[in-house]
Amino acid sequence: MPRSGRPTTTLAALAALAALATACTGQSGAAADDDPKAPVTLTFWHGWSAPGEVKAIEENIARFEKAHPNIKVQVTANMTDDKINQALRAGGGKAPDVVSSFTTDSVGKFCHSGAFADLNPFLKKSGVDKAKVFPKTLLEYTQFAGDQCTLPLLSDAYGLVYNKTAFAEAGIGAPPKTWSEFTEDARKLTVTRGDSYERLGVMPTFHGYETKPTRLAAQWGATYFDAQGKSNLAKDPAFANMLAAQKDLVGKLGGYEKLEKYRTTFGDEWSAEHPFHTGKVAMQIDGEWRPAMAKEAGVAFEIGTAPLPVPDEQVADYGKGYVSGTIMGISSASRKQNAAWELVKYMTTDTDAVVAFANAIHNVPSTLEALASPKLQVTPEFKTFIDIARHPRSATTPAQADGGTYQLTFEDFAYGVEKGDVADVPAGLARTARQIDTDITKAE
């Protein structure tokens, strides 16, 4: 998403949301009895903070209020998950009725704890068939165990952003489709200087911004849990194969220590000093927002976009990627849930509203109709991410009762593998899987 208010998931954010899971709960969606046609004022909290983002939200709210003259919406921007957590735990009149969060990893906590109202009754009352409105992958990360406690509000698709000028100079005619091509291109694009780099083909380490284990696992088609809900890390070879391929790339580009030393020279992920903008890296694993940000930074090279490469044996699935996004829900403690639903329904299912918001902040739309809308502004670079979002084999990380804790556990293990601290990867994956199962059991 436009990233000024959207940091990568951290332990601190997940800790805040773990506390949110204990927030007091109130009526369920099925029991909501307020009159949505009566005069009412709703409070809506969201995390966007940049002027353009805030303006886009306000414009959408203005359109909603025009269509629903009895409902007024008090909007509060730049609200972190920690602030939302505190307000929901405190309850009372100062707590928000409607919340938008960037932390999709904790949908399992939202649903399992009852902190957010189940939206299934509202969808049913409104005659909204969610399976026909939203892409399957987006529905997967907005519900847990049948509880649709959130809905998608725009989405992120992850692909490859690359320096086409550097590609031409290196004699590379097209973006890589397979991991072996990706590895070879990364080596060709790398220019060393002394004991460092003049330019790196790609930063392959898991601390390299969006180069996360979950992004790469999606390219291998990894399945996180088996049919019984147990961690699949040790049983699905996709995880070990992905880790081996990533570690091999780290070695071929100079090794972990040399790469990490170079990474310390990079600018902030959301600034004009991002290493892709400055030419320090030629390829970047990133989301749909990066090309626009690079152009705003005034890069001197031509930008290309493509899906992330897949393992050589899965080339038929090229075009898929990891998909995530913003979520929107209703506080279960709200006494204005029917009116709140009108706002959530408008923001998440109205095609014109979704398209207008996507155009304004350069995100991937979150409904099937919006993805196909002629009103959607689609540049060649942006179309890549639209196609990734629509690909039938694109994937996400499934919701769990422990929120995103299982992802962090896997990520921590992956850090050890790339550093060379794990002598026996299969045994390590088995230990990590047991830890994930234990954590989920405790959260249930």
Secondary structure as GFF3:
##gff-version 3
##sequence-region A 1 444
A	DSSP	three_ten_helix	3	5	.	.	.	ID=ss1
A	DSSP	alpha_helix	11	20	.	.	.	ID=ss2
A	DSSP	three_ten_helix	29	31	.	.	.	ID=ss3
A	DSSP	beta_strand	40	45	.	.	.	ID=ss4
A	DSSP	alpha_helix	51	67	.	.	.	ID=ss5
A	DSSP	beta_strand	71	76	.	.	.	ID=ss6
A	DSSP	alpha_helix	81	90	.	.	.	ID=ss7
A	DSSP	beta_strand	98	101	.	.	.	ID=ss8
A	DSSP	three_ten_helix	104	106	.	.	.	ID=ss9
A	DSSP	alpha_helix	107	113	.	.	.	ID=ss10
A	DSSP	alpha_helix	120	126	.	.	.	ID=ss11
A	DSSP	alpha_helix	130	133	.	.	.	ID=ss12
A	DSSP	alpha_helix	136	141	.	.	.	ID=ss13
A	DSSP	beta_strand	151	163	.	.	.	ID=ss14
A	DSSP	alpha_helix	164	169	.	.	.	ID=ss15
A	DSSP	alpha_helix	179	189	.	.	.	ID=ss16
A	DSSP	beta_strand	191	193	.	.	.	ID=ss17
A	DSSP	beta_strand	196	202	.	.	.	ID=ss18
A	DSSP	alpha_helix	213	219	.	.	.	ID=ss19
A	DSSP	alpha_helix	237	252	.	.	.	ID=ss20
A	DSSP	alpha_helix	256	263	.	.	.	ID=ss21
A	DSSP	alpha_helix	275	278	.	.	.	ID=ss22
A	DSSP	beta_strand	281	287	.	.	.	ID=ss23
A	DSSP	alpha_helix	289	296	.	.	.	ID=ss24
A	DSSP	beta_strand	303	306	.	.	.	ID=ss25
A	DSSP	three_ten_helix	312	317	.	.	.	ID=ss26
A	DSSP	beta_strand	323	330	.	.	.	ID=ss27
A	DSSP	alpha_helix	337	349	.	.	.	ID=ss28
A	DSSP	alpha_helix	351	361	.	.	.	ID=ss29
A	DSSP	alpha_helix	368	371	.	.	.	ID=ss30
A	DSSP	alpha_helix	380	390	.	.	.	ID=ss31
A	DSSP	alpha_helix	405	419	.	.	.	ID=ss32
A	DSSP	alpha_helix	425	443	.	.	.	ID=ss33
###
